[in-house]
Amino acid sequence: MELKNDRFYMKMAMKLARKAADEGETPVGAVVVRNDGFVAGTGKNSREKERNALCHAEVIAINEACATLGGWRLSGCTLYVTLEPCPMCAGAIINSRIDRVVFAASDTAAGSAGSLVNLFELGYNHQPAVEQGLMKNESEELLKSFFSELRRKRKMQRIKLVEVRTEQQIEAAAALADEIWHEWFPSILSNEQIDYMVDKFQSVRAMTEQIANGYTYYILRKGDARIGYTAIRTDADGRLFLSKIYIKKEYRGNGYASEVFAFLKDYCREHNLHAIWLTVNKHNDNSIAVYKKSGFRIVGEDVTDIGNGYVMDDYFFQLDIDKQEI
């Protein structure tokens, strides 16, 4: 049996941590290695799956190592873990007589190997050697990414996109359009042009025709409140056309547009679409800033005659959907 270096075994633990993250668990992995290089036990967080507070990576790895080696004493073994052990896991390490603990990232919330307390320095009947910091950056980045995505998913639950199907819903969407357009556009369009465009593109009649011709409208709801609306159309070239996205003034700046973008990205992946595209008035600086911040890029521009002496002078923006995510 060949004994590899510490990094080799920590990489094994990191692989387990990534698998835990893929399964929706806090990304922590652990490996118990005998001093001759034999991997006696492995574990990854599985509290959510098992609905069991004891299912930490270290406890699972220790339990497997005891079963593999045929006894509760793990003397002559090293535990590699991607996050500093909590009090429960530190207790399991002490009671299993593991010789050495190597962990990657510190845990300021529950770390019991030096961050909050060091249980391994107290007067217990066993005190393992402790080394920290190996592959710290990799573990911290994985944890940061996991919790960032978790927060995004939780935020997605804050609003609901309700598909517009009935006449009553179309009337509600048109009322939102009339209110928001007359509040949002006066700085770049005349009142006369706004009236004309709302009637031509966002009236009950216009929305009804668009829905009949392949558009899908959604009303954005936060609780019982209608806070905005959006409209999309699937194009034959494999792109999703984001026709409209408007949010009422009092609800802007709360990340709701980002939630809609996340919904549309998932929609593209589910329907095998490779990009989202949209048009925006060249003088609509605030919307342009939001689109750029969200990853959209300018792919063209055009001036369109919309009748009655008015034109739409627009940029074309596009957001490519990562093929690996489709």
Phi, psi and chi 1 to 4 in degrees:
 res  aa     phi    psi   chi1   chi2   chi3   chi4
   1 MET       -  124.1 -170.7   72.0   61.8      -
   2 GLU   -94.0  127.6 -179.3 -176.5   -1.3      -
   3 LEU   -84.3  116.0  179.0   64.2      -      -
   4 LYS   -82.8  175.1  -53.1  -69.2 -163.7  -54.8
   5 ASN   -81.4  171.3   60.0   28.0      -      -
   6 ASP   -58.9  -38.8  -72.5  -19.0      -      -
   7 ARG   -61.3  -36.8 -180.0  170.3  -70.8  -86.4
   8 PHE   -58.5  -47.0  175.4   85.6      -      -
   9 TYR   -74.9  -31.6  -62.0  111.5      -      -
  10 MET   -67.9  -33.8 -173.8   60.5   80.9      -
  11 LYS   -62.6  -36.4  -76.8 -177.3  177.0  179.4
  12 MET   -62.0  -43.9  -70.6 -177.8   62.6      -
  13 ALA   -64.5  -38.8      -      -      -      -
  14 MET   -64.8  -38.0  -76.3  -64.9  -58.2      -
  15 LYS   -62.1  -40.1 -174.8  175.3 -178.5  179.2
  16 LEU   -66.4  -38.1  -70.9  163.4      -      -
  17 ALA   -63.2  -42.0      -      -      -      -
  18 ARG   -64.4  -37.4  -67.0 -171.0 -176.7   95.0
  19 LYS   -65.3  -38.5 -173.1  172.9 -178.6 -179.5
  20 ALA   -61.0  -44.0      -      -      -      -
  21 ALA   -60.5  -41.6      -      -      -      -
  22 ASP   -61.6  -26.7  -69.3  -18.9      -      -
  23 GLU   -93.9    6.1  -64.0  173.1   -5.0      -
  24 GLY    85.1   12.3      -      -      -      -
  25 GLU   -98.8  153.3  -56.8  -80.4   -8.3      -
  26 THR   -54.9  126.4  -60.1      -      -      -
  27 PRO   -75.5   89.9   25.9  -33.2      -      -
  28 VAL  -133.5  132.0  180.0      -      -      -
  29 GLY  -128.9  152.2      -      -      -      -
  30 ALA  -143.2  148.0      -      -      -      -
  31 VAL  -137.9  131.7  179.6      -      -      -
  32 VAL  -103.6  123.8  174.7      -      -      -
  33 VAL  -123.4  128.2 -177.8      -      -      -
  34 ARG   -73.5  157.9 -161.2  167.7   59.0 -171.4
  35 ASN   -67.9   -5.1   57.1   14.5      -      -
  36 ASP   -98.6    5.2   62.8   -6.5      -      -
  37 GLY    97.6   -3.6      -      -      -      -
  38 PHE   -73.7  126.6  175.8   69.7      -      -
  39 VAL   -83.7  107.3  176.9      -      -      -
  40 ALA   -88.7  -25.6      -      -      -      -
  41 GLY  -160.7  146.8      -      -      -      -
  42 THR  -133.9  156.9   63.1      -      -      -
  43 GLY  -161.7  153.8      -      -      -      -
  44 LYS  -139.6  153.0   55.6 -177.4  171.9   57.8
  45 ASN   -53.5  135.7  -90.8    4.4      -      -
  46 SER  -147.6   31.6   58.8      -      -      -
  47 ARG   -61.6  -43.1  -73.6 -172.2  -53.9  175.9
  48 GLU   -67.3  -44.8  -56.7  -59.7  -31.7      -
  49 LYS   -64.6  -45.9  177.0 -177.4  177.4 -178.3
  50 GLU   -87.8  -11.8  -59.3  -62.3  -26.5      -
  51 ARG    53.9   47.1  -61.8 -175.6  179.1 -175.5
  52 ASN  -139.7  120.6 -171.2  -28.8      -      -
  53 ALA   -65.0  -18.5      -      -      -      -
  54 LEU   -83.0   -9.7  -57.6 -179.8      -      -
  55 CYS   -84.4   58.2  -70.4      -      -      -
  56 HIS   -85.4  156.1  -75.7 -154.9      -      -
  57 ALA   -56.8  -44.6      -      -      -      -
  58 GLU   -63.6  -44.5  -60.0   95.9  -51.3      -
  59 VAL   -63.3  -41.8  172.5      -      -      -
  60 ILE   -64.4  -43.3  -66.3  171.1      -      -
  61 ALA   -65.1  -41.6      -      -      -      -
  62 ILE   -64.9  -43.2  -71.0  169.8      -      -
  63 ASN   -60.8  -42.5 -174.9   59.2      -      -
  64 GLU   -67.5  -39.3 -175.8  176.9  -66.7      -
  65 ALA   -64.6  -39.5      -      -      -      -
  66 CYS   -62.5  -42.2  -70.2      -      -      -
  67 ALA   -66.4  -39.3      -      -      -      -
  68 THR   -69.0  -42.4  -59.6      -      -      -
  69 LEU   -89.9   -8.3  -61.8  177.9      -      -
  70 GLY    79.5   29.9      -      -      -      -
  71 GLY  -174.9  163.3      -      -      -      -
  72 TRP   -83.2  -17.7   62.9  -92.5      -      -
  73 ARG   -83.4  121.9  -70.3 -180.0 -179.9  -88.5
  74 LEU  -110.4   36.4  -61.0 -179.9      -      -
  75 SER   -59.1  142.3  -58.0      -      -      -
  76 GLY    83.9   12.6      -      -      -      -
  77 CYS  -118.3  153.3  -69.0      -      -      -
  78 THR  -117.0  137.5  -64.8      -      -      -
  79 LEU  -103.9  122.6  172.1   73.5      -      -
  80 TYR  -104.1  127.2  -61.9   87.7      -      -
  81 VAL  -143.3  144.3   60.5      -      -      -
  82 THR   -80.3  -13.6   59.0      -      -      -
  83 LEU  -137.9  142.5 -175.8   64.9      -      -
  84 GLU   -50.9  132.6 -178.6  179.7   -1.1      -
  85 PRO   -62.8  145.5  -24.5   35.3      -      -
  86 CYS   -82.9  177.3   71.5      -      -      -
  87 PRO   -58.2  -41.5  -24.8   33.5      -      -
  88 MET   -61.9  -46.7  176.1 -178.6   71.0      -
  89 CYS   -70.6  -35.5  -65.0      -      -      -
  90 ALA   -61.6  -40.0      -      -      -      -
  91 GLY   -63.9  -39.8      -      -      -      -
  92 ALA   -65.1  -37.2      -      -      -      -
  93 ILE   -64.6  -44.7  -68.9  164.8      -      -
  94 ILE   -63.2  -46.6  -69.1  168.3      -      -
  95 ASN   -70.9  -23.4  -80.5  -68.1      -      -
  96 SER   -90.6   -2.0   62.3      -      -      -
  97 ARG    63.0   30.3  -54.0  -62.9 -164.7  -92.2
  98 ILE   -61.6  135.3  -74.8  175.0      -      -
  99 ASP   -71.7  -38.0  -75.0   -6.5      -      -
 100 ARG  -146.9  141.8  179.7  169.5  166.2 -105.3
 101 VAL  -123.7  129.2  176.2      -      -      -
 102 VAL  -122.3  116.8 -179.7      -      -      -
 103 PHE  -124.2  156.0   69.1   85.9      -      -
 104 ALA   -89.0  -76.7      -      -      -      -
 105 ALA   -94.3  145.7      -      -      -      -
 106 SER   -78.4  156.5  -62.6      -      -      -
 107 ASP  -124.0  100.3 -177.5    0.5      -      -
 108 THR   -70.7  -15.5   57.1      -      -      -
 109 ALA   -87.2  -36.3      -      -      -      -
 110 ALA  -143.7    7.7      -      -      -      -
 111 GLY   -62.4  127.9      -      -      -      -
 112 SER  -119.7   25.3  -63.0      -      -      -
 113 ALA  -122.3   27.2      -      -      -      -
 114 GLY   139.8  -25.9      -      -      -      -
 115 SER   -74.4  -58.1  -70.0      -      -      -
 116 LEU   -96.1  -41.7  -72.4 -178.9      -      -
 117 VAL  -155.7  156.9   65.5      -      -      -
 118 ASN  -115.6   94.2 -167.2  -18.3      -      -
 119 LEU   -66.5  -20.2  -64.7 -178.7      -      -
 120 PHE   -77.7  -10.3  -60.3  137.3      -      -
 121 GLU  -100.3   -4.3  -70.9 -176.3  -13.4      -
 122 LEU   -78.8  175.1  -59.6 -176.7      -      -
 123 GLY   -84.0   42.4      -      -      -      -
 124 TYR   -76.2  169.6  -65.9  109.1      -      -
 125 ASN   -78.7    4.0   56.8   -4.5      -      -
 126 HIS  -150.1  135.9  178.1   69.1      -      -
 127 GLN  -133.9   99.1  -65.1  176.0  -36.8      -
 128 PRO   -70.9  153.6   29.6  -36.7      -      -
 129 ALA   -72.4  145.9      -      -      -      -
 130 VAL  -129.2  132.4  177.8      -      -      -
 131 GLU  -129.2  139.8  -62.0  177.0   25.5      -
 132 GLN  -133.5  158.9   65.9 -177.7   80.8      -
 133 GLY   102.6   -8.7      -      -      -      -
 134 LEU   -69.8  120.9  178.1   62.3      -      -
 135 MET    60.0   33.7  -63.1 -173.4   68.9      -
 136 LYS   -58.6  -48.2  172.4 -175.7  175.5 -178.3
 137 ASN   -61.4  -41.7  -68.3  -19.6      -      -
 138 GLU   -63.0  -42.7  -68.0   89.9  -26.0      -
 139 SER   -68.4  -42.7  179.5      -      -      -
 140 GLU   -63.2  -39.3  -72.5  179.4  -15.6      -
 141 GLU   -66.8  -39.5 -177.1   57.7   34.8      -
 142 LEU   -64.3  -44.1  178.9   60.4      -      -
 143 LEU   -64.3  -43.8  -72.4  159.8      -      -
 144 LYS   -61.1  -45.5  179.8 -179.6  177.3 -179.1
 145 SER   -63.5  -41.9  175.5      -      -      -
 146 PHE   -62.5  -48.2  173.4   80.3      -      -
 147 PHE   -73.7  -28.8  -75.0  111.4      -      -
 148 SER   -63.7  -44.8  175.9      -      -      -
 149 GLU   -66.6  -36.8  177.5   64.9   11.2      -
 150 LEU   -63.8  -42.2 -173.9   63.8      -      -
 151 ARG   -64.1  -38.6  -74.5 -170.4  -66.3  -89.3
 152 ARG   -62.7  -42.9 -174.8 -167.5   70.1   78.3
 153 LYS   -66.6  -36.0  -72.1 -179.2  178.4  178.8
 154 ARG   -67.4  -38.4  -74.3  173.9  176.8  170.6
 155 LYS   -64.4  -33.2  -75.1 -178.2  178.5  179.6
 156 MET   -59.4  -21.3  -80.0  -65.2  -65.8      -
 157 GLN   -81.9   -5.2  -60.8  173.6    1.2      -
 158 ARG   -75.3  -31.3  -64.6 -173.2  -54.9  166.6
 159 ILE  -124.2  159.9   65.8  170.0      -      -
 160 LYS  -125.3  135.1 -175.2  177.3 -178.6  180.0
 161 LEU   -97.6  113.9  -79.9   73.4      -      -
 162 VAL  -104.5  118.5  179.9      -      -      -
 163 GLU   -66.4  136.5 -175.4  174.5  -13.0      -
 164 VAL   -83.4  118.8  172.9      -      -      -
 165 ARG  -128.7  -39.8  -64.3  178.5 -178.6  -86.9
 166 THR   -93.6  165.8   67.3      -      -      -
 167 GLU   -60.3  -39.0  -69.9 -176.9   11.4      -
 168 GLN   -63.6  -40.5 -175.2  178.4   16.2      -
 169 GLN   -68.2  -37.7  -70.6  172.6  -36.2      -
 170 ILE   -63.3  -41.3  -66.5  174.1      -      -
 171 GLU   -62.9  -38.9  -70.3  172.3   -2.4      -
 172 ALA   -66.2  -42.0      -      -      -      -
 173 ALA   -65.0  -40.8      -      -      -      -
 174 ALA   -65.8  -36.7      -      -      -      -
 175 ALA   -64.9  -40.4      -      -      -      -
 176 LEU   -61.1  -45.4  -78.2  167.2      -      -
 177 ALA   -59.6  -46.1      -      -      -      -
 178 ASP   -60.5  -44.1 -174.2   65.4      -      -
 179 GLU   -66.0  -50.2  175.9 -175.3   -9.8      -
 180 ILE   -70.0  -42.8  -63.1  172.0      -      -
 181 TRP   -61.5  -40.2  -80.7   53.4      -      -
 182 HIS   -74.6  -16.2  -77.8   92.0      -      -
 183 GLU   -90.5  -34.7  176.1  -87.5  -40.2      -
 184 TRP   -88.6  -39.3  179.2 -104.2      -      -
 185 PHE   -93.9  -11.2  -75.9  111.0      -      -
 186 PRO   -56.0  -22.6  -29.7   37.7      -      -
 187 SER   -74.5  -17.7   62.2      -      -      -
 188 ILE  -126.6  -13.5   58.5  176.4      -      -
 189 LEU  -131.4  153.3  -59.4  174.9      -      -
 190 SER   -74.1  157.5   68.0      -      -      -
 191 ASN   -60.5  -35.6  -73.6  -31.0      -      -
 192 GLU   -64.3  -41.6  -67.5   76.4   15.6      -
 193 GLN   -69.6  -37.2 -177.7  169.6   -9.2      -
 194 ILE   -61.6  -46.8  -64.4  170.3      -      -
 195 ASP   -57.3  -44.5  -70.6  -21.1      -      -
 196 TYR   -63.8  -45.1  174.4   79.1      -      -
 197 MET   -70.7  -37.1  -67.4 -179.0   68.9      -
 198 VAL   -62.4  -45.2  168.2      -      -      -
 199 ASP   -64.8  -40.2  179.5   68.9      -      -
 200 LYS   -76.0  -37.0 -175.3  175.6 -179.4   66.2
 201 PHE  -115.1  -22.5  -59.8  113.8      -      -
 202 GLN  -131.3   17.9  -64.4  -69.9  -95.7      -
 203 SER   -80.9  170.5   62.2      -      -      -
 204 VAL   -57.9  -43.9  170.0      -      -      -
 205 ARG   -60.2  -47.3 -178.9 -163.6   70.4 -101.5
 206 ALA   -65.4  -44.0      -      -      -      -
 207 MET   -64.8  -39.0  -72.4 -175.1  179.2      -
 208 THR   -60.9  -43.5  -58.9      -      -      -
 209 GLU   -65.5  -42.2  -68.6  175.1   -4.1      -
 210 GLN   -63.0  -43.9  -69.8  164.8   17.1      -
 211 ILE   -62.0  -38.6  -68.8  171.1      -      -
 212 ALA   -66.1  -22.0      -      -      -      -
 213 ASN  -106.9   23.6  -72.1  -59.6      -      -
 214 GLY   105.0   -1.4      -      -      -      -
 215 TYR   -82.2  150.5  -75.1   77.4      -      -
 216 THR  -122.7  125.1  -57.4      -      -      -
 217 TYR  -103.8  144.9  -85.1   79.8      -      -
 218 TYR  -129.2  136.2  -63.6   91.7      -      -
 219 ILE   -92.1  133.2  -69.0  175.4      -      -
 220 LEU   -89.6  123.9  -47.6 -178.4      -      -
 221 ARG  -120.7  137.2  -61.5 -172.3   67.5  101.9
 222 LYS  -119.9  102.7  179.5  174.9  172.4   58.7
 223 GLY    66.2 -127.3      -      -      -      -
 224 ASP   -90.3   -6.0  -66.8  -29.4      -      -
 225 ALA   -88.1  136.3      -      -      -      -
 226 ARG   -87.5  114.2  -61.5 -174.7 -178.6  103.5
 227 ILE  -106.6   -6.9   69.9  168.9      -      -
 228 GLY   168.8 -167.8      -      -      -      -
 229 TYR  -156.9  162.5   71.8  102.1      -      -
 230 THR  -145.4  159.0 -172.9      -      -      -
 231 ALA  -143.2  140.9      -      -      -      -
 232 ILE  -136.3  164.0   58.9  174.7      -      -
 233 ARG  -150.3  132.9 -178.2 -167.1   69.3 -151.7
 234 THR   -85.1  126.2  -61.1      -      -      -
 235 ASP   -99.8  157.4  -70.6  -15.8      -      -
 236 ALA   -67.2  -19.2      -      -      -      -
 237 ASP   -85.5   10.0   62.6    0.7      -      -
 238 GLY    85.1   16.0      -      -      -      -
 239 ARG  -112.5  159.8  -63.1 -173.4  -61.4  169.0
 240 LEU  -105.8  123.2 -176.7   71.3      -      -
 241 PHE   -89.0  117.0  175.0   44.9      -      -
 242 LEU   -88.4   95.7  175.1   53.4      -      -
 243 SER   -73.5  -41.8  173.2      -      -      -
 244 LYS  -146.9  143.0  -55.5  -71.7 -174.9  -66.1
 245 ILE  -151.6  112.1  174.3  171.2      -      -
 246 TYR  -135.3  137.9  -68.3  105.7      -      -
 247 ILE  -127.5  137.5  -64.4  172.4      -      -
 248 LYS   -61.1  149.0  -65.7  172.2   69.5  172.1
 249 LYS   -52.4  -45.2 -178.0  177.6 -178.8 -180.0
 250 GLU   -71.2   -9.3   59.1  -92.2   33.2      -
 251 TYR  -110.0    0.8  -67.4   98.8      -      -
 252 ARG   -74.8  157.2  -68.2  173.5 -160.8  146.4
 253 GLY    81.6   13.2      -      -      -      -
 254 ASN  -112.7   10.6  -67.7  -61.6      -      -
 255 GLY    84.0    9.7      -      -      -      -
 256 TYR   -69.4  -34.9  -61.9  136.8      -      -
 257 ALA   -61.9  -39.6      -      -      -      -
 258 SER   -62.7  -35.7  -64.1      -      -      -
 259 GLU   -65.2  -39.8  -65.9 -175.3   38.4      -
 260 VAL   -64.6  -43.3  174.5      -      -      -
 261 PHE   -60.1  -41.0  -67.8  146.4      -      -
 262 ALA   -63.1  -41.6      -      -      -      -
 263 PHE   -60.0  -43.6  169.8   84.5      -      -
 264 LEU   -69.5  -35.5  -63.3  178.6      -      -
 265 LYS   -61.9  -45.3  -70.6  176.7 -174.4  176.9
 266 ASP   -62.6  -37.8  -72.4  -19.6      -      -
 267 TYR   -60.1  -43.9 -176.7   96.5      -      -
 268 CYS   -62.4  -43.4  -73.2      -      -      -
 269 ARG   -64.7  -40.2  -68.3  165.4 -169.4  143.2
 270 GLU   -67.6  -29.5  -69.5  171.5    6.8      -
 271 HIS  -107.5   13.3  -66.7   81.9      -      -
 272 ASN    57.8   42.9 -158.7   30.3      -      -
 273 LEU  -101.4  142.8  -56.5  174.1      -      -
 274 HIS  -100.5   -6.3   65.7   83.1      -      -
 275 ALA  -163.1  157.2      -      -      -      -
 276 ILE  -113.3  133.3  -57.1  169.8      -      -
 277 TRP  -131.5  160.0   75.4  -79.2      -      -
 278 LEU  -158.8  167.6   56.5   86.8      -      -
 279 THR  -116.3  147.5   64.4      -      -      -
 280 VAL  -146.8  138.8   59.7      -      -      -
 281 ASN   -56.2  134.0 -172.4  -67.7      -      -
 282 LYS   -61.5  -19.8  -69.4  179.9 -179.8  177.5
 283 HIS  -101.1    4.3  -55.8  -70.8      -      -
 284 ASN   -86.8   71.8 -165.0  -14.7      -      -
 285 ASP   -60.3  -40.3  -65.2  -26.9      -      -
 286 ASN   -64.6  -44.0  -70.6  -28.4      -      -
 287 SER   -66.9  -39.8  -67.2      -      -      -
 288 ILE   -59.4  -41.2  -72.0  172.1      -      -
 289 ALA   -64.0  -40.1      -      -      -      -
 290 VAL   -64.2  -44.1  169.5      -      -      -
 291 TYR   -64.7  -42.5  -65.0  138.7      -      -
 292 LYS   -64.4  -41.3  -73.6 -176.3  174.9  179.5
 293 LYS   -63.1  -29.8 -176.6  177.9  179.2 -179.2
 294 SER   -87.0    2.9  -59.8      -      -      -
 295 GLY   101.8    0.6      -      -      -      -
 296 PHE   -74.1  152.6  -73.8   81.7      -      -
 297 ARG  -133.8  152.8   58.2 -172.7  173.8   85.1
 298 ILE   -74.0  128.9  -64.2  174.2      -      -
 299 VAL  -121.6    0.0  -66.5      -      -      -
 300 GLY   172.9 -178.3      -      -      -      -
 301 GLU  -156.6  160.0   57.3 -176.5  -88.8      -
 302 ASP  -164.1  153.2 -167.4   26.5      -      -
 303 VAL  -115.2  119.9  177.2      -      -      -
 304 THR  -115.6  128.2  -55.6      -      -      -
 305 ASP   -76.8  118.5 -174.5  -16.5      -      -
 306 ILE  -107.0   10.2   59.9  173.0      -      -
 307 GLY    91.7  165.4      -      -      -      -
 308 ASN    61.6   22.3 -149.2   39.2      -      -
 309 GLY    83.9    8.0      -      -      -      -
 310 TYR  -107.3  153.1  -60.6  119.7      -      -
 311 VAL  -132.1  159.0  -61.3      -      -      -
 312 MET  -109.8  114.6  -68.3 -166.8  -60.1      -
 313 ASP  -102.1   96.2 -172.0    8.3      -      -
 314 ASP  -121.0  154.2  -67.2  -21.9      -      -
 315 TYR   -92.9  151.4  -73.1  123.8      -      -
 316 PHE  -102.6  126.0  -62.7  161.8      -      -
 317 PHE  -112.9  150.8  -86.8   77.3      -      -
 318 GLN  -142.4  141.8 -179.4  165.5  -56.2      -
 319 LEU  -119.8  115.1  174.4   66.6      -      -
 320 ASP   -79.0  137.0  -63.7  -36.2      -      -
 321 ILE   -93.2  126.3  -54.3  -59.6      -      -
 322 ASP   -54.8  122.1 -170.6  -17.8      -      -
 323 LYS   -61.2  -30.1  -68.6 -178.0  179.1  179.7
 324 GLN   -68.3  -20.2  -66.2 -178.7  -12.9      -
 325 GLU   -93.5  -10.0  -61.4 -178.5   87.0      -
 326 ILE   -73.8      -  -66.9  177.6      -      -
